[in-house]
Amino acid sequence: MVGVRSSGGLPPLPSPGVVFKGDFLARIGAFATQLAAAREREEVGRRRTLQGDGQEFVGYRPYRPGEDLRRFDWELLARLDRPYVRVHRSEAREDWWIAVDASASMGVGEPGKLQSAAEAAVASTAVGLRLGARITLVLSGSAGQARPLSLTRTEDLGRALATLGAAQAGGQGGLEELVSHQGHRAYARRCGRLFLLGDFLDVDPADVLRMLGGRRRMHLGQVLAPEEWDPAAGARADPGTSEYVDPESTARGRVGADPRRGLERYEQSLDAFITRWSGVAAAHGVSHRAWSSADAFESFLPDLLR
């Protein structure tokens, strides 16, 4: 919701766009290296515990610094003078589907929710590419008019940065638009990991859960603006606010004669909203993490990627 002082037209979105700052590439590089190495160590341990050495060998790929040396092929190094690691079937078939809500409600906040979701999407993409996953990146809202972006190499990260950097929050289609779209849904069901990044204000949990199945993993990243987490702070910053407007439906709500009571009701509804998604995720073995758009992605993304 966007705070306004009068009942005039729809106010402009506070943060409709995305800007990646100068140190962002260095941050995601360090993050991806650390997370990918940890993930590979976990996967090696899990395969040894559950499957022993019975996984099907399918080929080789170039070695990346920090990888587990137990997968390193020393004979190829001696013959070709280039480092390679062995690839098994589970890794070769891993596909990630990363969906970003770019509807109008994501333009709320300073920094905006779309900014935070875009940073999380790029960092997740960097980790996936670092692990050798094939990634499909999709956006909803007015930005969703672009075709899904297929990313298969670490060099493709620049394309993800360009696509998300050009995104503008707008339109009414949020995550519900993506999970209900027959083509998107059919493709996502062929992927091993699904990431949904947005505020989850418009999507039905039942529609999200229909995308589960088999050994597919799902990660729900829920971002809210600082003033949505703490509306009292927003009211103190702008005591002249008289009503709030939904940037997608244009529905308006009055602050009311008793602001304290109104804030209490809002906090109760917010807590119930987040608890509902957290409970749905826990009941179905889905990863869920809620955060403020003011939080750095390094603080919440490791939990979401588990």
VOPAGU-2260 file (C-alpha; in pm, 1 decimal, decimal comma):
REM VOPAGU-2260
SITE   aa  ch    i         X         Y         Z
SITE  MET   A    0       0,0       0,0       0,0
SITE  VAL   A    1     116,8     352,9     -82,2
SITE  GLY   A    2      46,6     630,2     169,1
SITE  VAL   A    3    -119,0     949,8      37,9
SITE  ARG   A    4    -230,2    1277,0     192,0
SITE  SER   A    5    -553,4    1326,5       2,6
SITE  SER   A    6    -804,3    1142,5    -214,3
SITE  GLY   A    7    -650,4    1257,8    -541,9
SITE  GLY   A    8    -513,8    1036,0    -819,1
SITE  LEU   A    9    -293,0     735,0    -775,4
SITE  PRO   A   10      46,9     848,6    -639,8
SITE  PRO   A   11     365,2     741,8    -820,4
SITE  LEU   A   12     535,9     426,8    -700,4
SITE  PRO   A   13     824,3     507,3    -463,9
SITE  SER   A   14    1072,0     261,6    -620,6
SITE  PRO   A   15     948,5     116,6    -950,8
SITE  GLY   A   16    1289,9      31,0   -1097,6
SITE  VAL   A   17    1603,9    -168,3   -1024,2
SITE  VAL   A   18    1957,0     -31,3    -987,6
SITE  PHE   A   19    2251,6    -262,4    -921,7
SITE  LYS   A   20    2520,5     -69,7    -734,5
SITE  GLY   A   21    2890,5     -83,7    -813,6
SITE  ASP   A   22    2984,8    -348,5    -557,5
SITE  PHE   A   23    2698,3    -580,8    -644,6
SITE  LEU   A   24    2895,7    -802,3    -883,6
SITE  ALA   A   25    3169,9    -854,9    -626,9
SITE  ARG   A   26    2910,1    -940,3    -362,3
SITE  ILE   A   27    2730,1   -1201,8    -572,2
SITE  GLY   A   28    3062,7   -1349,5    -684,5
SITE  ALA   A   29    3173,2   -1407,2    -326,5
SITE  PHE   A   30    2826,3   -1526,0    -226,8
SITE  ALA   A   31    2796,5   -1774,4    -514,2
SITE  THR   A   32    3140,5   -1922,0    -450,9
SITE  GLN   A   33    3068,7   -1973,6     -81,7
SITE  LEU   A   34    2716,0   -2111,3    -122,9
SITE  ALA   A   35    2798,6   -2336,0    -417,2
SITE  ALA   A   36    3095,4   -2491,0    -236,2
SITE  ALA   A   37    2880,7   -2558,1      71,7
SITE  ARG   A   38    2603,5   -2705,7    -140,5
SITE  GLU   A   39    2841,5   -2937,5    -322,4
SITE  ARG   A   40    2986,3   -3063,6       7,0
SITE  GLU   A   41    2634,3   -3136,2     131,5
SITE  GLU   A   42    2537,6   -3313,1    -191,3
SITE  VAL   A   43    2847,3   -3533,4    -183,3
SITE  GLY   A   44    2770,1   -3632,1     175,4
SITE  ARG   A   45    2405,1   -3698,5      96,5
SITE  ARG   A   46    2487,1   -3916,2    -205,3
SITE  ARG   A   47    2734,6   -4119,8      -3,7
SITE  THR   A   48    2485,6   -4173,0     277,7
SITE  LEU   A   49    2180,4   -4253,6      65,3
SITE  GLN   A   50    2315,1   -4393,0    -258,1
SITE  GLY   A   51    2676,2   -4492,6    -211,9
SITE  ASP   A   52    2864,7   -4490,0    -542,0
SITE  GLY   A   53    2575,5   -4612,9    -755,8
SITE  GLN   A   54    2492,1   -4291,1    -940,4
SITE  GLU   A   55    2525,7   -4297,6   -1316,9
SITE  PHE   A   56    2831,5   -4125,6   -1458,3
SITE  VAL   A   57    2743,6   -3908,6   -1760,7
SITE  GLY   A   58    3056,6   -3709,5   -1845,3
SITE  TYR   A   59    3286,5   -3424,9   -1747,7
SITE  ARG   A   60    3279,0   -3049,0   -1711,9
SITE  PRO   A   61    3554,9   -2794,7   -1640,5
SITE  TYR   A   62    3669,6   -2770,9   -1278,7
SITE  ARG   A   63    3569,6   -2456,0   -1088,2
SITE  PRO   A   64    3785,5   -2318,7    -804,3
SITE  GLY   A   65    3660,2   -2433,9    -463,9
SITE  GLU   A   66    3495,8   -2756,7    -584,9
SITE  ASP   A   67    3530,1   -3086,6    -401,5
SITE  LEU   A   68    3855,2   -3245,1    -520,7
SITE  ARG   A   69    3708,4   -3593,0    -477,9
SITE  ARG   A   70    3529,6   -3537,9    -810,6
SITE  PHE   A   71    3848,6   -3416,4    -980,1
SITE  ASP   A   72    3978,3   -3634,2   -1265,2
SITE  TRP   A   73    4357,4   -3639,9   -1239,0
SITE  GLU   A   74    4403,5   -3856,9   -1549,6
SITE  LEU   A   75    4232,1   -3598,5   -1770,9
SITE  LEU   A   76    4448,7   -3328,3   -1619,6
SITE  ALA   A   77    4760,7   -3525,6   -1710,0
SITE  ARG   A   78    4640,7   -3596,5   -2064,6
SITE  LEU   A   79    4480,8   -3262,7   -2155,9
SITE  ASP   A   80    4657,5   -3026,3   -1917,8
SITE  ARG   A   81    4313,6   -2888,0   -1822,8
SITE  PRO   A   82    4120,1   -2957,3   -1499,8
SITE  TYR   A   83    3787,5   -3145,0   -1518,7
SITE  VAL   A   84    3545,3   -3298,0   -1269,3
SITE  ARG   A   85    3316,8   -3597,5   -1311,7
SITE  VAL   A   86    2943,9   -3528,9   -1360,0
SITE  HIS   A   87    2673,7   -3770,2   -1244,2
SITE  ARG   A   88    2311,7   -3799,1   -1348,3
SITE  SER   A   89    2155,6   -3602,1   -1059,4
SITE  GLU   A   90    2364,5   -3293,1   -1135,3
SITE  ALA   A   91    2332,1   -3325,9   -1513,3
SITE  ARG   A   92    1953,0   -3306,9   -1496,1
SITE  GLU   A   93    1917,2   -3018,3   -1252,9
SITE  ASP   A   94    1702,9   -2733,3   -1384,9
SITE  TRP   A   95    1599,8   -2426,4   -1185,7
SITE  TRP   A   96    1293,5   -2209,3   -1250,2
SITE  ILE   A   97    1321,1   -1862,9   -1094,0
SITE  ALA   A   98    1005,3   -1649,4   -1098,4
SITE  VAL   A   99    1009,7   -1281,3    -998,5
SITE  ASP   A  100     700,0   -1075,4    -918,7
SITE  ALA   A  101     729,6    -744,3   -1107,6
SITE  SER   A  102     371,8    -623,9   -1057,3
SITE  ALA   A  103     289,7    -274,2    -932,7
SITE  SER   A  104     289,5    -367,7    -564,0
SITE  MET   A  105     659,4    -453,8    -595,3
SITE  GLY   A  106     736,3     -85,9    -655,7
SITE  VAL   A  107     649,0      -2,8    -294,4
SITE  GLY   A  108     920,0      69,3     -38,9
SITE  GLU   A  109    1253,9     242,8     -22,2
SITE  PRO   A  110    1443,8      41,4    -125,4
SITE  GLY   A  111    1170,9    -117,5    -332,4
SITE  LYS   A  112    1054,0    -475,1    -311,7
SITE  LEU   A  113    1137,2    -530,2    -678,2
SITE  GLN   A  114    1494,3    -417,7    -612,9
SITE  SER   A  115    1529,3    -673,0    -333,2
SITE  ALA   A  116    1366,4    -954,8    -531,6
SITE  ALA   A  117    1587,8    -878,5    -832,8
SITE  GLU   A  118    1902,2    -892,7    -619,6
SITE  ALA   A  119    1789,4   -1224,1    -469,5
SITE  ALA   A  120    1713,6   -1360,3    -817,8
SITE  VAL   A  121    2055,1   -1264,0    -954,6
SITE  ALA   A  122    2236,8   -1407,1    -652,4
SITE  SER   A  123    2036,0   -1732,4    -677,1
SITE  THR   A  124    2110,7   -1748,6   -1049,6
SITE  ALA   A  125    2481,5   -1704,6    -979,6
SITE  VAL   A  126    2474,3   -1993,6    -733,3
SITE  GLY   A  127    2282,8   -2215,4    -975,8
SITE  LEU   A  128    2513,2   -2145,0   -1268,7
SITE  ARG   A  129    2810,9   -2202,5   -1043,2
SITE  LEU   A  130    2667,5   -2549,3    -968,1
SITE  GLY   A  131    2611,6   -2625,3   -1335,7
SITE  ALA   A  132    2231,3   -2592,3   -1326,5
SITE  ARG   A  133    2022,0   -2481,6   -1622,8
SITE  ILE   A  134    1811,3   -2182,6   -1522,6
SITE  THR   A  135    1495,4   -2027,6   -1660,7
SITE  LEU   A  136    1418,7   -1676,3   -1535,7
SITE  VAL   A  137    1064,7   -1540,2   -1571,9
SITE  LEU   A  138     906,4   -1210,0   -1466,0
SITE  SER   A  139     542,2   -1122,1   -1407,8
SITE  GLY   A  140     358,9    -790,8   -1434,6
SITE  SER   A  141     427,2    -554,3   -1722,7
SITE  ALA   A  142     789,8    -677,6   -1725,3
SITE  GLY   A  143     657,7   -1028,7   -1791,0
SITE  GLN   A  144     590,3    -941,8   -2154,4
SITE  ALA   A  145     950,0   -1044,1   -2219,1
SITE  ARG   A  146    1006,1   -1411,8   -2301,6
SITE  PRO   A  147    1154,6   -1643,8   -2037,6
SITE  LEU   A  148    1531,1   -1613,9   -2020,1
SITE  SER   A  149    1732,1   -1935,9   -2049,4
SITE  LEU   A  150    2069,9   -1933,2   -1874,3
SITE  THR   A  151    2315,0   -2223,5   -1895,4
SITE  ARG   A  152    2667,2   -2082,5   -1845,1
SITE  THR   A  153    2827,8   -1856,9   -1588,6
SITE  GLU   A  154    2881,8   -1609,0   -1870,8
SITE  ASP   A  155    2502,1   -1578,4   -1898,9
SITE  LEU   A  156    2482,0   -1398,1   -1565,2
SITE  GLY   A  157    2520,8   -1067,5   -1748,9
SITE  ARG   A  158    2196,2   -1137,6   -1936,5
SITE  ALA   A  159    2013,5   -1187,7   -1607,0
SITE  LEU   A  160    2156,2    -859,2   -1477,2
SITE  ALA   A  161    2045,6    -675,9   -1791,6
SITE  THR   A  162    1693,7    -822,4   -1787,7
SITE  LEU   A  163    1628,3    -755,9   -1420,6
SITE  GLY   A  164    1802,5    -418,7   -1433,6
SITE  ALA   A  165    1557,6    -308,1   -1701,9
SITE  ALA   A  166    1249,3    -432,0   -1513,2
SITE  GLN   A  167     987,5    -182,5   -1397,3
SITE  ALA   A  168     716,4    -260,8   -1143,2
SITE  GLY   A  169     376,8    -228,8   -1306,0
SITE  GLY   A  170      53,3    -406,6   -1389,5
SITE  GLN   A  171    -165,2    -635,9   -1184,1
SITE  GLY   A  172     -12,3    -972,9   -1268,2
SITE  GLY   A  173     197,9   -1098,6    -979,1
SITE  LEU   A  174     309,7   -1449,2    -892,9
SITE  GLU   A  175     -44,2   -1577,5    -948,2
SITE  GLU   A  176      -3,2   -1485,9   -1314,2
SITE  LEU   A  177     301,3   -1711,0   -1339,0
SITE  VAL   A  178     183,5   -2014,1   -1140,6
SITE  SER   A  179    -153,7   -2013,1   -1322,4
SITE  HIS   A  180      -5,5   -1975,1   -1671,8
SITE  GLN   A  181     -31,6   -2312,8   -1843,9
SITE  GLY   A  182     296,9   -2280,9   -2033,1
SITE  HIS   A  183     498,4   -2158,5   -1735,3
SITE  ARG   A  184     344,0   -2419,7   -1507,8
SITE  ALA   A  185     412,0   -2705,6   -1748,6
SITE  TYR   A  186     776,0   -2607,2   -1789,9
SITE  ALA   A  187     830,6   -2547,1   -1418,1
SITE  ARG   A  188     707,5   -2895,9   -1340,8
SITE  ARG   A  189    1001,2   -3034,9   -1538,7
SITE  CYS   A  190    1249,1   -2849,4   -1317,8
SITE  GLY   A  191    1416,2   -2978,1   -1004,1
SITE  ARG   A  192    1398,6   -2648,8    -811,0
SITE  LEU   A  193    1138,8   -2373,2    -821,3
SITE  PHE   A  194    1198,6   -2024,4    -679,4
SITE  LEU   A  195     913,8   -1776,7    -629,5
SITE  LEU   A  196    1026,2   -1427,3    -528,1
SITE  GLY   A  197     768,7   -1158,1    -448,0
SITE  ASP   A  198     534,9   -1022,4    -183,0
SITE  PHE   A  199     280,9   -1307,9    -225,9
SITE  LEU   A  200      -7,1   -1060,6    -188,1
SITE  ASP   A  201    -194,9   -1190,0    -491,2
SITE  VAL   A  202    -117,9   -1561,8    -507,8
SITE  ASP   A  203    -318,0   -1850,9    -364,0
SITE  PRO   A  204    -119,3   -2112,9    -169,1
SITE  ALA   A  205    -320,2   -2389,1    -337,3
SITE  ASP   A  206    -201,0   -2274,8    -681,7
SITE  VAL   A  207     159,4   -2269,8    -560,6
SITE  LEU   A  208     135,2   -2618,8    -410,5
SITE  ARG   A  209       1,0   -2761,5    -738,5
SITE  MET   A  210     350,9   -2711,5    -878,4
SITE  LEU   A  211     500,3   -2956,6    -628,3
SITE  GLY   A  212     552,5   -3320,6    -708,1
SITE  GLY   A  213     812,8   -3592,7    -717,8
SITE  ARG   A  214    1146,5   -3483,6    -573,5
SITE  ARG   A  215    1098,3   -3122,0    -681,0
SITE  ARG   A  216    1216,7   -2860,7    -431,1
SITE  MET   A  217    1040,5   -2526,8    -385,2
SITE  HIS   A  218    1175,4   -2203,4    -236,1
SITE  LEU   A  219     936,8   -1919,5    -145,7
SITE  GLY   A  220    1103,9   -1580,5     -94,6
SITE  GLN   A  221     861,9   -1326,2      52,2
SITE  VAL   A  222     974,9    -963,3      53,4
SITE  LEU   A  223     787,1    -675,3     216,2
SITE  ALA   A  224     873,5    -305,8     229,4
SITE  PRO   A  225    1009,1    -154,6     553,1
SITE  GLU   A  226     687,8      46,1     597,4
SITE  GLU   A  227     483,2    -273,3     552,1
SITE  TRP   A  228     680,8    -440,6     828,3
SITE  ASP   A  229     654,4    -132,5    1050,2
SITE  PRO   A  230     368,3      97,8     942,7
SITE  ALA   A  231     405,9     299,1    1262,7
SITE  ALA   A  232     748,8     415,3    1143,4
SITE  GLY   A  233     595,7     527,2     814,2
SITE  ALA   A  234     325,5     719,8     994,1
SITE  ARG   A  235     584,5     893,0    1211,1
SITE  ALA   A  236     789,5     982,4     904,5
SITE  ASP   A  237     486,6    1135,7     732,8
SITE  PRO   A  238     221,5    1228,5     989,5
SITE  GLY   A  239      12,0    1389,8     716,0
SITE  THR   A  240     -79,4    1054,4     562,4
SITE  SER   A  241    -458,7    1024,7     555,9
SITE  GLU   A  242    -515,4     706,9     354,9
SITE  TYR   A  243    -344,7     419,8     174,2
SITE  VAL   A  244    -386,8     307,3    -187,1
SITE  ASP   A  245    -327,5     -36,6    -338,5
SITE  PRO   A  246    -115,4      36,7    -649,8
SITE  GLU   A  247    -265,9    -258,4    -839,5
SITE  SER   A  248    -636,6    -250,4    -756,3
SITE  THR   A  249    -641,0     125,6    -666,9
SITE  ALA   A  250    -851,1      31,5    -360,8
SITE  ARG   A  251    -823,0     292,3     -84,9
SITE  GLY   A  252    -825,8     262,5     291,2
SITE  ARG   A  253    -852,3     539,2     549,0
SITE  VAL   A  254    -608,7     572,1     834,7
SITE  GLY   A  255    -909,9     631,1    1058,8
SITE  ALA   A  256    -979,7     841,4    1364,5
SITE  ASP   A  257    -781,8     604,6    1587,4
SITE  PRO   A  258    -447,0     540,4    1411,9
SITE  ARG   A  259    -317,8     323,7    1697,6
SITE  ARG   A  260    -608,3      80,5    1670,4
SITE  GLY   A  261    -570,9      73,1    1293,5
SITE  LEU   A  262    -200,6      -9,9    1322,7
SITE  GLU   A  263    -274,4    -286,8    1572,0
SITE  ARG   A  264    -522,7    -446,5    1332,7
SITE  TYR   A  265    -272,8    -418,6    1049,6
SITE  GLU   A  266       5,5    -580,7    1253,0
SITE  GLN   A  267    -225,4    -866,2    1347,1
SITE  SER   A  268    -324,4    -924,1     985,4
SITE  LEU   A  269      39,7    -905,6     870,7
SITE  ASP   A  270     144,9   -1160,2    1131,1
SITE  ALA   A  271    -138,7   -1391,4    1024,3
SITE  PHE   A  272     -45,8   -1346,9     657,5
SITE  ILE   A  273     319,9   -1441,6     705,7
SITE  THR   A  274     233,6   -1720,7     949,8
SITE  ARG   A  275      -6,0   -1867,4     693,4
SITE  TRP   A  276     265,3   -1891,5     428,2
SITE  SER   A  277     519,4   -2020,2     679,9
SITE  GLY   A  278     275,6   -2287,4     794,0
SITE  VAL   A  279     190,7   -2394,2     439,2
SITE  ALA   A  280     559,4   -2422,9     357,7
SITE  ALA   A  281     641,0   -2624,9     671,4
SITE  ALA   A  282     351,1   -2863,2     613,1
SITE  HIS   A  283     470,1   -2946,6     260,4
SITE  GLY   A  284     847,4   -2945,6     303,7
SITE  VAL   A  285     890,5   -2614,8     121,7
SITE  SER   A  286    1161,3   -2358,9     200,8
SITE  HIS   A  287    1013,9   -2020,8     304,8
SITE  ARG   A  288    1183,3   -1699,6     414,5
SITE  ALA   A  289    1030,8   -1354,6     469,7
SITE  TRP   A  290    1243,8   -1039,1     480,5
SITE  SER   A  291    1241,8    -661,0     447,7
SITE  SER   A  292    1348,7    -499,4     122,0
SITE  ALA   A  293    1603,3    -308,1     331,2
SITE  ASP   A  294    1784,5    -634,3     419,5
SITE  ALA   A  295    2098,2    -740,2     232,1
SITE  PHE   A  296    2048,3   -1061,6      33,1
SITE  GLU   A  297    2343,0   -1221,4     215,3
SITE  SER   A  298    2138,8   -1213,9     538,4
SITE  PHE   A  299    1839,6   -1418,6     420,5
SITE  LEU   A  300    1925,9   -1601,4      97,8
SITE  PRO   A  301    2134,0   -1882,6     255,0
SITE  ASP   A  302    1825,8   -1992,0     452,6
SITE  LEU   A  303    1603,5   -1969,9     145,2
SITE  LEU   A  304    1840,5   -2178,3     -67,9
SITE  ARG   A  305    1856,4   -2465,4     179,2
